[in-house]
Amino acid sequence: MNSFPELKEVIDWRLERKIIIYTQGVFDNFHLGHMSFLNKAKDYGNKLIVGIDSDDKVKKRKGINRPYQRYSDRFSFICGLQIVDVVIKKDIAPKWTYLKMVSPDIWVVSKGMYTYQDICQARKLIGCEIIEIPRTRNISTTILQAKKV
């Protein structure tokens, strides 16, 4: 796993009593659903940290034909958003590794992405608030790619 010098800012943010939000995802073929999700996530606090899945992690989860955009492009796009304060690369790692590393005040996830047991386990492990945001209806990278065919 990489070291994350950009997360050193978190110490200052905590001293300043900033509310730190963490979310994560693939963010492949960035679309309105992604933008809506990130805007809603940022509404819950002051600083937004976004974890982006590495190409290897995406291939393992979604298949050999994914991601459609390589990590460096997805990283550049998310970094360019004013609402995002820090971006980290998420490689293949044991469950909750990045959540523990960031240790946010609030973890924002897509509704239905995690089971009730997962949510309880994460809450117990980290002690953060967990907010589930519904997905934007009928918009996902998979749906948009299917329409192109």
Disulfide bonds with the S-S distance in Angstrom:
none
